[in-house]
Amino acid sequence: MTQAAGANTRGILCLLGALVVLTASDSIIKWLSPSLPLHEITLVRSLVALCVVLVIVQFEGGLVTLRTRRPGLHLARGALLTLANIFFFVGLSAMPIAETVALFFTAPLFICLLAQPVLGEKVGLSRWFAIGLGGIGVVVMVRPGSELFRLVSLLPIMAALCYAAMTMMTRKLGLRETAGAMTFYIQIAFIAVSVTVGLVIGGGEFDRFDDPALGFLLRAWRWPAATEWILLVACGVLVCFGGYLLSQAYRLGEAPVVAPFEYASMPFALAAGLILWGDWPDWIALAGSALIIGGGLLVVVLENRARRRVTRQAQIDY
């Protein structure tokens, strides 16, 4: 295996681990959405995650690794991910988790569109075909013309665009920054935004709409119950490790190679929806999932085949 192939493999494995962990975190937030406001959940989650990441950075060289010469990029990356979270979780509060995730899967399409102009990474025909196959799967799942296409369904797509732009910055920062440092500054951004939003609308005076999505965003803060505290702490730990693995994924691997594996989150989301809310997917959803997963697997086969040809040719030339 070549050095590049090994790095991409490690990036893919990190991404898959991140998806499992972050699906669990998303499920906790959806579970808490009828009772607690988003900014309160985000604040507690990020405070817990910040404590965990400070432990992680000790294994990466200590607090000195948090020094950065690119505070502006960290700030922009944190702002984009914060926006992505707001759009995604407000949509999640009003939609089934599988449908929300399906719409968010436009993110790999945006990533591939941005990878060449922003990062200068080549997006080959095989990758485009695999991404296109996954995109068809998303269209099959959301069923154009159905009631899914309402205003709230645009929120996960907006989240996907912000997430794709954030991923490009992760790749640029990852060349010089550790995954622990990137996770640290993300949590700082979440805390800053959550405190600011809480001070402005945390009293609940703007919660005047009979809408679950707006209620999740505008609801007044309150002291969580004991069970809610346990879930919030668990969510913080999960999102810390998920963010760390996600940073590692795009730090180690090429964005167009790693991005198709974002689709692997679909079966995780379907399982969470079934277990926690009884959302059983129909055959159309299953067919769409098969196309999505197939697209991700196809890019691996094609990429490995191309690398083997290059390796054999290099050996012949040598």
ABEGO torsion letter per residue (X at the ends): XBAAAAAAAAAAAAAAAAAAAAAAAAAAAAAAAAABBAAAAAAAAAAAAAAAAAAAAAAAGEAAAABBABAAAAAAAAAAAAAAAAAAAAAAAABBAAAAAAAAAAAAAAAAAAAAAAAGBBBBAAAAAAAAAAAAAAAAAAGBGBAABBAAAAAAAAAAAAAAAAAAAAAAAAAABBAAAAAAAAAAAAAAAAAAAAAAAAAGAABABBBAAAAAAABBBBBBBAAAAAAAAAAAAAAAAAAAAAAAAAAABBAAAAAAAAAAAAAAAAAAAAAAAGBBBBAAAAAAAAAAAAAAAAAAAAAAAAAAAAAAAAAAAX
